[in-house]
Amino acid sequence: MSEDTRPYTVESVDAAPPAPERPVLQEARRKADYLEGFLSQKPAAPDPGSPGGEVYDQVIQALREIYDPEIPVNIYDLGLIYGVDIADDHVVVTMTLTTPHCPVAESMPAEVEIRVGSVPGVGSAEVNLVWDPPWDPQKMSDEAKLELGML
């Protein structure tokens, strides 16, 4: 096909015309400083009894100071602590032991209760010893596994 019989024409332009502005509802427009209010907000202080709170962190630290006499790892990293619930100044620790026949089955819950009860801000402590779900080595933290040469 020759140049004269082309079904289209070629046109040369210096710049493309601007795209038409899309209509936007007035109330949908955001001010340029829309993040200013969000960024100026201070995060809410955590509840002292919830994870990240001062009392909760101190209770966890107290639990990390209690060691299983047969295994040189603290009971928290060993995975024996299933839960810590704090309501006002009352702390309930749900825990287990490595086996029901553990030699410290009678003394360990009492030690946990005494240590947790001595944390500032804790008025009373209670320990619930449970056997379900049973403890297994998978409940240990990576630090505990490393300490015992399991990693």
C-alpha positions, 0 to 999 in steps of 0.5 A: 500500500502506498503512502497516499492510500493509507486509511489513517492520517499521522499528525504531529503534536507538541503536547497532549491536551490535559485530561478532563478533571473528574468531578468530585463531591465537595464533601469527599475532598480531603484537606492536605493536612488530613494526617495531622490529627492522626499523627498528633494523637497519643497512643492509649496507655495499656491497661496495667493488667493486660499484655504490655501493661506494667503489672502484667510485665512484672508478673511475667518477669516474676514467673521467669525467675522460677526454675524447674528443678529438673530442667535448667529453664524457667517455667515461663519459657518452658511453656508451663504457663498457659495464661495470666489473667489480671482483674483489678489487683487479683492475678490468676495464673493457669499452669501445668507441669511437665508430668502429673508425677512431677516431684514439685507438683505440690510445691511449684504452684505454691511458689508461683502463688507466693512469687506472683503475689509479691509483685507490686500492684498485685493484691492476691494471686491464685494458681490453677493447675491444669493437665489439659492440654498436656505439656509437650516440648513444642510449648517451649520458647525458642530460647528454652530450646536453644538452652537445652540444645534442641535447636 
